[in-house]
Amino acid sequence: MQKTLDKFVIGESGVVKSVGGEGKIKRRLFDMGITPGAEILLRKRAPLGDPLEITVRGYELSLRITEAQCVVLEVRDETTAGEAKQ
C-alpha cells in the first residue's frame, strides 16, 4: 500500500517510491537523503502535528507537513519484513 509520509502513524515505516514537489522543496528533500529506495521510520509528531521527526539513512530529521506531503512511500508490512530477515 502506498501513502504519503504525512499520513503515517508513529512507528510506521516504508520505502520511498517517489518524491514530488516544486524545485526547491524537491531538491531540499533529495539533499537530506530522501530519495527513491530510502527507508523511513516515523519517530515522533509535534503536539500540533507539525513538524514530524523521522529516521532516514541512520539519522534523525525533522520535516514540515508540507514537505512530508511530497514523499510517497510503500508501507512496510511488519509480517513480511520479519520474514525477509530470516
TIVEXBA-673296 format. One record per atom (N, C-alpha, C): x, y, z; residue in three letters; residue number from 0. Coordinates in steps of 0.2 Angstrom, whole numbers, plus 5000, padded with zeros to 4 digits. Last residue first. Layout:
PT     X     Y     Z  residu  num
PT     X     Y     Z     ALA  NUM
...
This chain:
PT     X     Y     Z  residu  num
PT  5074  4933  5040     GLN   85
PT  5076  4926  5041     GLN   85
PT  5079  4923  5036     GLN   85
PT  5070  4945  5034     LYS   84
PT  5076  4945  5038     LYS   84
PT  5078  4938  5040     LYS   84
PT  5058  4942  5029     ALA   83
PT  5063  4944  5024     ALA   83
PT  5070  4944  5028     ALA   83
PT  5049  4941  5040     GLU   82
PT  5051  4935  5036     GLU   82
PT  5057  4936  5031     GLU   82
PT  5048  4955  5044     GLY   81
PT  5051  4950  5048     GLY   81
PT  5053  4943  5044     GLY   81
PT  5042  4960  5033     ALA   80
PT  5048  4962  5034     ALA   80
PT  5052  4957  5039     ALA   80
PT  5029  4954  5033     THR   79
PT  5034  4952  5028     THR   79
PT  5041  4954  5029     THR   79
PT  5024  4960  5045     THR   78
PT  5025  4952  5044     THR   78
PT  5030  4950  5039     THR   78
PT  5025  4974  5042     GLU   77
PT  5029  4971  5048     GLU   77
PT  5030  4963  5047     GLU   77
PT  5026  4981  5027     ASP   76
PT  5021  4977  5031     ASP   76
PT  5026  4973  5036     ASP   76
PT  5029  4998  5024     ARG   75
PT  5032  4991  5025     ARG   75
PT  5027  4987  5030     ARG   75
PT  5022  5007  5011     VAL   74
PT  5021  5005  5018     VAL   74
PT  5024  4998  5019     VAL   74
PT  5030  5016  5000     GLU   73
PT  5027  5010  5000     GLU   73
PT  5027  5007  5008     GLU   73
PT  5028  5034  4999     LEU   72
PT  5031  5028  5002     LEU   72
PT  5027  5022  5001     LEU   72
PT  5031  5050  4994     VAL   71
PT  5026  5044  4993     VAL   71
PT  5030  5038  4995     VAL   71
PT  5032  5066  4999     VAL   70
PT  5035  5060  4999     VAL   70
PT  5030  5054  4999     VAL   70
PT  5025  5078  5000     CYS   69
PT  5028  5077  4994     CYS   69
PT  5031  5070  4993     CYS   69
PT  5021  5079  5013     GLN   68
PT  5016  5078  5008     GLN   68
PT  5019  5076  5001     GLN   68
PT  5032  5083  5020     ALA   67
PT  5031  5076  5020     ALA   67
PT  5025  5074  5015     ALA   67
PT  5032  5097  5017     GLU   66
PT  5037  5093  5014     GLU   66
PT  5035  5085  5014     GLU   66
PT  5021  5100  5025     THR   65
PT  5021  5102  5018     THR   65
PT  5026  5098  5014     THR   65
PT  5025  5097  5038     ILE   64
PT  5020  5093  5034     ILE   64
PT  5020  5094  5027     ILE   64
PT  5043  5097  5039     ARG   63
PT  5036  5100  5039     ARG   63
PT  5031  5096  5036     ARG   63
PT  5054  5086  5048     LEU   62
PT  5051  5089  5041     LEU   62
PT  5044  5092  5043     LEU   62
PT  5069  5082  5055     SER   61
PT  5063  5085  5056     SER   61
PT  5060  5088  5049     SER   61
PT  5079  5067  5057     LEU   60
PT  5077  5073  5053     LEU   60
PT  5070  5075  5055     LEU   60
PT  5092  5056  5062     GLU   59
PT  5085  5059  5063     GLU   59
PT  5085  5066  5060     GLU   59
PT  5100  5043  5052     TYR   58
PT  5100  5049  5056     TYR   58
PT  5093  5052  5057     TYR   58
PT  5100  5032  5044     GLY   57
PT  5103  5031  5051     GLY   57
PT  5103  5038  5055     GLY   57
PT  5091  5034  5033     ARG   56
PT  5099  5033  5032     ARG   56
PT  5103  5034  5039     ARG   56
PT  5080  5042  5044     VAL   55
PT  5082  5041  5037     VAL   55
PT  5089  5040  5036     VAL   55
PT  5067  5045  5055     THR   54
PT  5074  5042  5054     THR   54
PT  5075  5040  5047     THR   54
PT  5058  5060  5058     ILE   53
PT  5059  5054  5055     ILE   53
PT  5066  5051  5056     ILE   53
PT  5046  5070  5065     GLU   52
PT  5053  5068  5066     GLU   52
PT  5054  5061  5063     GLU   52
PT  5037  5084  5059     LEU   51
PT  5037  5077  5060     LEU   51
PT  5045  5075  5061     LEU   51
PT  5032  5100  5067     PRO   50
PT  5034  5095  5062     PRO   50
PT  5034  5088  5064     PRO   50
PT  5015  5096  5068     ASP   49
PT  5020  5099  5063     ASP   49
PT  5025  5102  5067     ASP   49
PT  5006  5092  5077     GLY   48
PT  5006  5088  5071     GLY   48
PT  5012  5091  5066     GLY   48
PT  5006  5098  5089     LEU   47
PT  5001  5101  5085     LEU   47
PT  5001  5097  5078     LEU   47
PT  5016  5091  5096     PRO   46
PT  5010  5091  5099     PRO   46
PT  5004  5093  5094     PRO   46
PT  5025  5082  5082     ALA   45
PT  5025  5088  5087     ALA   45
PT  5018  5088  5090     ALA   45
PT  5029  5065  5082     ARG   44
PT  5025  5071  5079     ARG   44
PT  5025  5076  5084     ARG   44
PT  5042  5053  5078     LYS   43
PT  5038  5057  5083     LYS   43
PT  5034  5062  5078     LYS   43
PT  5046  5043  5069     ARG   42
PT  5048  5043  5076     ARG   42
PT  5043  5047  5080     ARG   42
PT  5044  5034  5054     LEU   41
PT  5041  5040  5058     LEU   41
PT  5042  5039  5065     LEU   41
PT  5057  5029  5044     LEU   40
PT  5053  5027  5050     LEU   40
PT  5050  5034  5053     LEU   40
PT  5062  5024  5028     ILE   39
PT  5060  5030  5033     ILE   39
PT  5055  5027  5038     ILE   39
PT  5074  5020  5016     GLU   38
PT  5069  5018  5021     GLU   38
PT  5068  5023  5026     GLU   38
PT  5075  5024  4999     ALA   37
PT  5077  5025  5006     ALA   37
PT  5072  5023  5010     ALA   37
PT  5070  5023  4986     GLY   36
PT  5073  5017  4989     GLY   36
PT  5075  5018  4996     GLY   36
PT  5072  5040  4981     PRO   35
PT  5068  5033  4980     PRO   35
PT  5073  5027  4982     PRO   35
PT  5077  5050  4995     THR   34
PT  5077  5048  4988     THR   34
PT  5074  5041  4987     THR   34
PT  5082  5059  5006     ILE   33
PT  5075  5056  5005     ILE   33
PT  5075  5055  4997     ILE   33
PT  5093  5066  5009     GLY   32
PT  5094  5059  5008     GLY   32
PT  5087  5056  5007     GLY   32
PT  5093  5080  5008     MET   31
PT  5093  5077  5015     MET   31
PT  5093  5069  5015     MET   31
PT  5093  5082  4995     ASP   30
PT  5099  5084  4998     ASP   30
PT  5099  5081  5005     ASP   30
PT  5079  5079  4992     PHE   29
PT  5085  5075  4990     PHE   29
PT  5091  5076  4993     PHE   29
PT  5073  5090  4999     LEU   28
PT  5072  5083  5001     LEU   28
PT  5077  5078  4999     LEU   28
PT  5078  5100  4991     ARG   27
PT  5080  5100  4998     ARG   27
PT  5079  5093  5001     ARG   27
PT  5072  5097  4979     ARG   26
PT  5080  5097  4979     ARG   26
PT  5082  5097  4987     ARG   26
PT  5059  5099  4982     LYS   25
PT  5061  5093  4980     LYS   25
PT  5069  5092  4980     LYS   25
PT  5059  5113  4985     ILE   24
PT  5057  5108  4990     ILE   24
PT  5060  5101  4988     ILE   24
PT  5063  5119  4973     LYS   23
PT  5067  5120  4979     LYS   23
PT  5065  5114  4984     LYS   23
PT  5053  5113  4963     GLY   22
PT  5060  5113  4963     GLY   22
PT  5064  5114  4969     GLY   22
PT  5039  5106  4971     GLU   21
PT  5042  5111  4966     GLU   21
PT  5049  5110  4967     GLU   21
PT  5034  5088  4972     GLY   20
PT  5035  5095  4975     GLY   20
PT  5039  5099  4970     GLY   20
PT  5040  5071  4976     GLY   19
PT  5037  5076  4972     GLY   19
PT  5038  5083  4974     GLY   19
PT  5047  5056  4975     VAL   18
PT  5047  5062  4979     VAL   18
PT  5045  5068  4974     VAL   18
PT  5043  5039  4977     SER   17
PT  5044  5045  4973     SER   17
PT  5044  5051  4978     SER   17
PT  5045  5029  4987     LYS   16
PT  5044  5027  4980     LYS   16
PT  5045  5033  4975     LYS   16
PT  5054  5024  5001     VAL   15
PT  5052  5030  4997     VAL   15
PT  5051  5027  4990     VAL   15
PT  5047  5012  5012     VAL   14
PT  5052  5014  5007     VAL   14
PT  5050  5019  5002     VAL   14
PT  5042  5014  5029     GLY   13
PT  5041  5012  5022     GLY   13
PT  5047  5014  5018     GLY   13
PT  5034  5012  5046     SER   12
PT  5040  5013  5041     SER   12
PT  5038  5011  5034     SER   12
PT  5027  5018  5061     GLU   11
PT  5026  5015  5054     GLU   11
PT  5032  5017  5050     GLU   11
PT  5029  5026  5072     GLY   10
PT  5031  5019  5072     GLY   10
PT  5031  5015  5066     GLY   10
PT  5015  5035  5071     ILE    9
PT  5021  5034  5074     ILE    9
PT  5023  5027  5074     ILE    9
PT  5008  5035  5054     VAL    8
PT  5007  5035  5061     VAL    8
PT  5014  5033  5064     VAL    8
PT  5007  5044  5039     PHE    7
PT  5010  5039  5043     PHE    7
PT  5008  5040  5050     PHE    7
PT  5004  5055  5031     LYS    6
PT  4998  5051  5033     LYS    6
PT  5001  5045  5038     LYS    6
PT  5015  5061  5027     ASP    5
PT  5011  5065  5032     ASP    5
PT  5005  5061  5034     ASP    5
PT  5020  5053  5017     LEU    4
PT  5023  5052  5023     LEU    4
PT  5019  5056  5029     LEU    4
PT  5007  5045  5007     THR    3
PT  5012  5050  5008     THR    3
PT  5014  5050  5016     THR    3
PT  5007  5027  5002     LYS    2
PT  5004  5033  5005     LYS    2
PT  5009  5039  5006     LYS    2
PT  5003  5011  4996     GLN    1
PT  5007  5017  4996     GLN    1
PT  5003  5023  4999     GLN    1
PT  5004  4994  5000     MET    0
PT  5000  5000  5000     MET    0
PT  5004  5006  5000     MET    0
